[in-house]
Amino acid sequence: MSRYSRHIILSEIGQEGQDKISKSKVLVIGAGGLGCPVLQYLTAAGIGSIGIIDFDVVEKSNLQRQVLFGTSSLGQNKAIAAKKRLEDLNDSISIIAYAEKLTHQNAIQLFNEYDIIVDGSDNFETRYLVNDASIITNKPLVFGAIYKFEGQVSVFNYQNGPNYRCLFPHPPQKDAVPNCSEIGVLGVLPGIIGSMQANEVLKIILGIGNALSGKLLCYNALTNDTSILKISKSQDTINSVLKDKDNFHEKQLNTSCDIEVIEVSIKAVLSNKNIQFIDVREVHEQPKIDDLQVTYIPLNELESNINKIKKSKNVALFCQSGIRSKKAVSVLKNLNINNCFSIKEGASEIKNYIKEHYKTVYNDK
């Protein structure tokens, strides 16, 4: 009574509503930027059983926005580290950590154990996996996504409503959309969007208010503009998923590029002077590498700037973390430019290495 008194005194919730919360089971996919606030507020609200699935480990760059973790969490599995923190927040509920990757092989069995699924994933492949597994198990899915200063929230597969494929029928090409590690994200944004997701979960459990089913809420942190877009249901997308459900366990997440991409360390690259360095980041991204002669071609402009690539040299591509540069290599190889490779390290590591070992590199105009 004491812990949940502020819920219980709300006429829309009361003791009956709090009992519904305590009997509910919620699975959260990912304990990252979105998962952290979702988990905190659902734990504090008294959700009876919370599952957390995440195979990743805590890194220092996570601490800017993933507020469940601290310096002492570095190197720990996120699901396990989150469970430890959440049990201190509320020791009267059950929290289960799955320190593994969500796959087509484990999703159906896992989803069947919970009432509501919350998607806090950060890649399209997992989002489509989560959506399809939710359809097959008939579980409502609370969706959230963030990009730089903008976020989206919706509720899919709820009371015969639309699903994620009704909004985006097909996933984008692999690595075509940069993630937070490449493009950045305002630290408070996942807190805002994740809190909205937690709100949708509670409304569904309590049966109050209007869930964002059939609606996509879009939020801009810079302008505080909020808009709601209508999502039309496509029965064909549902039928397609259900038709293929018997083969669901046999599917695999595509974790490799279609074209073999060679990755080389900056140390090895600098031993070869017949190199053209190409930075495929956006022009505004930092840091710039002053001691390196670089050609700047953003990834989305690469095909239209082929004339800037020197065919007489080996082409070393790099970006913020090494992901876009691998995609850039695939683009070039599709254009029959094969003397190219991706630098493993990101721009910051490259800059620090050059600063430590070299004064100026290939600056022989």
C-alpha positions in Angstrom: 0.0 0.0 0.0 2.8 2.4 0.9 4.9 1.8 -2.2 2.0 2.1 -4.7 -0.2 4.6 -2.8 0.0 7.3 -5.4 -1.4 4.8 -8.0 -4.0 3.5 -5.7 -5.5 6.9 -4.8 -6.1 7.6 -8.5 -9.7 6.8 -9.2 -8.8 5.5 -12.6 -6.4 2.9 -11.1 -7.3 2.1 -7.5 -6.4 -1.2 -5.8 -8.0 -3.2 -8.6 -5.8 -1.5 -11.2 -2.7 -1.9 -9.1 -3.5 -5.6 -8.8 -3.7 -5.8 -12.6 -0.2 -4.3 -12.8 1.2 -6.7 -10.3 -0.2 -9.7 -12.2 1.1 -8.6 -15.6 4.2 -9.9 -17.4 6.2 -7.6 -19.7 9.2 -8.5 -21.9 11.6 -5.7 -22.8 13.8 -6.2 -25.9 17.1 -4.4 -25.3 18.4 -2.7 -22.2 19.9 0.3 -24.1 18.8 3.9 -24.5 15.1 3.1 -24.7 15.1 0.0 -22.6 16.6 1.7 -19.5 13.7 4.2 -18.9 11.1 1.6 -19.9 12.5 -0.8 -17.3 12.9 1.8 -14.6 9.3 3.0 -14.8 7.7 -0.4 -15.2 9.8 -1.7 -12.3 8.7 1.3 -10.1 5.1 0.8 -11.2 5.2 -2.8 -9.9 4.9 -4.9 -13.0 4.7 -8.4 -11.6 7.3 -10.0 -13.9 9.7 -8.3 -16.2 11.9 -10.0 -18.7 15.0 -8.3 -20.1 16.8 -9.7 -23.1 20.1 -8.2 -24.3 23.4 -9.9 -25.3 25.4 -6.6 -25.4 27.8 -5.4 -22.7 28.0 -1.9 -21.1 30.5 0.5 -22.7 31.6 3.9 -21.6 29.8 5.6 -24.5 26.5 4.1 -23.2 26.6 6.1 -20.0 25.6 9.4 -21.7 22.0 8.1 -22.1 21.6 4.6 -20.6 20.9 5.7 -17.1 20.6 2.3 -15.4 24.3 1.9 -15.6 27.3 3.5 -14.0 31.1 3.1 -14.2 30.9 0.0 -12.1 28.8 -1.6 -14.8 31.4 -1.3 -17.6 32.0 -4.7 -19.3 29.0 -6.3 -17.7 26.1 -7.8 -19.7 23.4 -5.2 -20.0 20.5 -7.5 -19.0 22.3 -8.7 -15.9 23.5 -5.3 -14.9 20.0 -3.9 -15.4 18.5 -6.7 -13.3 20.8 -5.9 -10.4 19.9 -2.2 -10.4 16.2 -2.8 -10.8 16.1 -5.3 -7.9 17.3 -2.5 -5.7 14.6 -0.2 -7.1 11.9 -2.8 -6.4 12.6 -6.0 -4.6 8.9 -7.2 -4.6 8.7 -8.2 -8.2 10.3 -10.8 -10.4 13.0 -9.7 -12.9 14.5 -12.2 -15.3 17.6 -11.5 -17.3 18.3 -13.2 -20.6 21.9 -12.6 -21.5 21.5 -13.7 -25.0 20.5 -12.5 -28.5 16.9 -12.5 -29.6 16.7 -14.9 -32.6 14.1 -16.6 -34.7 14.9 -19.7 -32.7 14.1 -18.4 -29.2 11.6 -15.5 -29.9 8.3 -17.5 -30.1 8.9 -19.5 -26.9 10.0 -16.4 -25.0 7.1 -14.2 -26.2 4.6 -16.8 -25.2 5.7 -16.3 -21.5 4.7 -12.6 -21.5 1.6 -10.5 -21.9 3.2 -7.4 -23.6 6.3 -7.0 -25.6 8.3 -3.7 -25.6 10.7 -3.1 -28.4 13.8 -1.1 -27.4 16.0 -2.5 -30.1 18.3 -0.4 -32.2 18.3 -2.1 -35.6 15.8 -2.9 -38.3 16.4 -6.6 -38.5 15.5 -7.1 -34.8 12.4 -4.8 -35.2 11.0 -7.0 -38.0 11.8 -10.1 -36.0 10.0 -8.7 -32.9 7.0 -7.6 -35.0 6.6 -10.9 -36.7 7.0 -12.9 -33.5 4.4 -10.7 -31.9 1.9 -11.4 -34.7 2.5 -15.1 -34.4 2.1 -15.2 -30.6 -0.7 -12.5 -30.7 1.0 -10.2 -28.3 0.7 -6.4 -28.2 3.9 -4.7 -29.1 4.9 -1.3 -27.8 7.3 0.3 -30.3 9.9 3.1 -29.9 12.6 4.5 -32.1 15.0 7.4 -31.9 17.2 9.3 -34.4 19.4 12.3 -33.4 16.8 14.7 -32.0 13.6 12.9 -33.0 11.6 9.9 -31.7 8.6 7.8 -32.5 6.2 5.7 -30.4 3.4 3.4 -31.4 1.5 0.3 -30.3 1.3 -2.5 -32.8 -0.8 -5.7 -33.0 -3.2 -4.5 -30.3 -6.9 -5.5 -30.4 -6.6 -6.4 -34.1 -4.8 -3.2 -35.0 -2.0 -2.5 -37.4 1.5 -3.9 -37.1 5.0 -2.5 -37.9 4.9 -3.9 -41.4 1.7 -1.9 -42.1 3.9 1.2 -41.6 7.1 -0.1 -43.1 6.4 -3.2 -45.2 10.0 -3.9 -46.1 13.3 -3.3 -44.1 15.8 -0.8 -45.6 19.0 -2.1 -47.1 21.5 -3.3 -44.5 23.5 -0.5 -42.9 21.7 2.1 -45.1 20.5 4.0 -42.0 23.2 5.0 -39.4 22.7 4.1 -35.8 23.4 6.2 -32.7 27.1 5.2 -32.6 27.5 6.7 -36.1 25.1 9.7 -36.2 24.7 10.5 -32.5 21.7 11.1 -30.3 20.6 13.7 -27.7 21.1 12.0 -24.3 17.7 12.9 -22.9 15.7 11.8 -26.0 15.6 8.0 -25.2 14.5 8.9 -21.7 11.5 10.9 -23.2 10.6 8.2 -25.7 11.2 5.3 -23.4 8.9 7.0 -20.8 6.2 7.3 -23.4 6.6 3.6 -24.1 6.2 2.7 -20.4 3.1 4.9 -20.4 1.6 2.9 -23.3 2.3 -0.4 -21.4 0.5 0.8 -18.3 -2.5 2.1 -20.3 -2.8 -1.3 -22.0 -2.7 -3.2 -18.7 -5.1 -0.9 -17.0 -7.5 -0.5 -20.0 -7.5 3.3 -19.6 -6.9 6.2 -22.0 -6.3 5.7 -25.7 -3.4 3.5 -26.7 -1.4 4.6 -29.7 -2.8 1.7 -31.8 -3.1 2.8 -35.4 -1.1 5.9 -34.6 2.5 6.9 -34.9 3.5 9.6 -32.4 6.5 11.7 -33.7 8.4 14.0 -31.3 11.1 16.6 -32.0 13.2 17.5 -29.0 14.6 20.6 -30.6 11.2 22.2 -31.4 9.0 20.3 -28.9 6.7 19.6 -31.9 4.6 16.5 -31.5 2.5 15.1 -34.4 0.4 11.9 -34.7 0.2 10.1 -38.0 -2.5 7.6 -38.8 -1.4 4.0 -39.7 -3.8 2.0 -41.9 -4.0 -1.7 -41.3 -2.8 -4.0 -44.0 -4.3 -7.5 -43.5 -1.9 -8.8 -46.3 1.1 -8.2 -44.0 -0.5 -10.1 -41.2 -1.5 -13.0 -43.5 2.0 -13.1 -45.0 3.6 -13.5 -41.5 1.1 -16.1 -40.4 1.5 -18.0 -43.6 5.2 -18.3 -43.0 5.1 -19.0 -39.3 5.9 -22.7 -39.7 9.3 -21.7 -41.1 9.9 -19.0 -38.6 12.3 -21.0 -36.5 14.5 -21.7 -39.5 15.1 -18.1 -40.3 18.4 -16.3 -39.5 19.2 -12.7 -38.9 21.4 -11.4 -41.6 24.5 -10.3 -39.8 26.9 -10.2 -42.7 27.3 -8.0 -45.8 26.3 -9.4 -49.2 29.8 -8.5 -50.5 33.0 -9.6 -48.7 34.4 -6.4 -47.1 38.1 -6.3 -46.2 38.9 -4.5 -42.9 42.3 -3.2 -42.1 43.7 -1.5 -39.1 45.0 2.1 -39.4 48.5 0.9 -38.3 48.6 -1.4 -41.4 47.2 1.3 -43.7 49.9 3.8 -42.8 52.6 1.5 -43.9 51.4 1.9 -47.5 51.8 5.3 -49.1 49.8 4.6 -52.2 46.6 5.3 -50.4 43.6 7.6 -50.9 41.8 8.2 -47.6 38.0 8.8 -47.9 35.9 10.0 -45.0 32.3 8.8 -45.6 30.8 10.6 -42.6 28.5 13.7 -42.9 30.4 16.9 -43.3 29.5 18.2 -39.8 30.7 15.2 -37.9 33.8 15.5 -35.7 36.6 15.0 -35.2 38.3 16.1 -38.4 41.8 14.6 -38.9 44.0 17.6 -39.7 47.2 15.6 -40.1 45.7 13.3 -42.8 45.1 14.2 -46.4 41.4 13.2 -46.7 38.8 13.2 -49.4 35.3 13.9 -47.9 32.4 12.1 -49.6 29.4 11.3 -47.4 28.1 7.7 -47.8 24.8 8.8 -49.5 26.8 10.8 -52.0 29.4 8.2 -52.9 27.9 6.9 -56.1 27.5 10.4 -57.5 31.1 11.3 -56.7 32.9 8.4 -58.2 35.0 10.8 -60.2 36.7 11.9 -57.0 38.1 8.4 -56.4 41.7 7.8 -57.7 41.8 4.5 -59.4 45.6 4.5 -59.3 45.5 4.3 -55.5 44.2 1.9 -52.9 41.1 3.4 -51.3 40.9 3.4 -47.5 37.4 4.4 -46.3 36.6 5.3 -42.7 33.7 6.8 -40.6 32.8 7.3 -37.0 32.8 3.6 -36.0 33.6 1.5 -39.0 30.0 0.6 -40.0 29.3 3.1 -42.7 32.8 2.5 -44.2 32.0 -1.2 -44.7 28.8 -0.2 -46.4 30.8 2.2 -48.6 33.2 -0.6 -49.6 30.1 -2.7 -50.7 28.9 0.3 -52.8 32.2 0.7 -54.5 32.6 -3.0 -55.3 29.2 -3.0 -56.8 30.6 -0.3 -59.1 33.6 -2.5 -60.0 36.0 -0.5 -57.8 37.8 -3.3 -56.0 40.9 -1.7 -54.7 39.1 -0.5 -51.6 38.8 -1.5 -48.0 37.4 -0.3 -44.7 39.5 0.9 -41.8 38.5 -0.9 -38.6 38.9 2.0 -36.3 36.7 5.0 -36.1 37.7 8.6 -36.7 38.6 9.4 -33.1 40.9 6.3 -32.8 42.5 7.2 -36.2 43.2 10.8 -35.1 44.7 9.7 -31.8 46.9 7.1 -33.5 48.3 9.6 -36.0 48.8 12.2 -33.3 50.8 9.7 -31.3 52.9 8.2 -34.1 53.0 10.7 -37.0 53.2 14.4 -37.5 51.6 14.6 -41.0 50.6 11.7 -43.2 50.7 11.7 -47.0 50.3 15.5 -47.0 52.5 15.8 -50.1 50.3 17.9 -52.4 
